[in-house]
Amino acid sequence: MTDMTLLKSGPDEGALSFARGFVKSDGFMLLFREGMALVEQTATYLDSDGRAESAALPRDVALTYATESMRLTTRLMQIASWLLVQRAVAEGEMTADQARSEKNKVKIAEPMLSPVQEEAMHLPQRLRDLIAHSIRLQDRIRHLEGLMSGSEAFEITPNPVQSQIRSLQSRLARLN
């Protein structure tokens, strides 16, 4: 099976085919740019305003700030790594086998802990916003990774109106 076969799967695979083909789409490039922009925004914040804000925090909150900023940067590096690997496969710079090998090194599918609510309340708002954005982005990527690897089943939710349509059709049939 070639790398292109992995990226362009048959129609039988449904969500898996979509997910694998997604890395070649404009949607993936939007996700890629969003992830890289978040890495940049976070680096800028932590090197400037964040540094000043953390220096002004009480000692216990400063410790929480340090912990959460490390978690944030770790999460973002995992996200960036995943995005870069997917882009490399899509652009033919890396084989799918190499990508799977890299996937085993960076566990994007393992969510990191979110800050404890009481502790997070005392953190600067900008840091909290960056943390929340990174968690949402990680969740989206974890979902996509699950679809791509086939470990996450694609749920087809029933149309909520379908049962009402059947009931109406049944009643109309009785009238005739």
JOMOJO-V454510 format. One record per pair of residues at least 12 apart in sequence whose ideal C-beta (glycine too) atoms are under 6 Angstrom apart, sorted by the first residue. I is the first residue (numbers start at 1). J is the second residue. Records with the same first field share a line. If there is no record, write none. Layout:
# JOMOJO-V454510
I: J + J
This chain:
# JOMOJO-V454510
3: 95 + 96
6: 96
7: 20
14: 154
15: 147 + 154
16: 150
19: 144 + 147 + 148
20: 148
23: 86 + 90
24: 90
32: 83 + 87
35: 79 + 83
38: 133
39: 76 + 80
42: 76 + 130
45: 126
46: 69
53: 124
61: 122
64: 119
65: 123
68: 115
71: 112
72: 131 + 134
75: 112 + 134 + 138
76: 134
78: 106 + 108
79: 137 + 138
81: 106
82: 108 + 141
85: 99 + 102
108: 141 + 145
109: 142 + 145
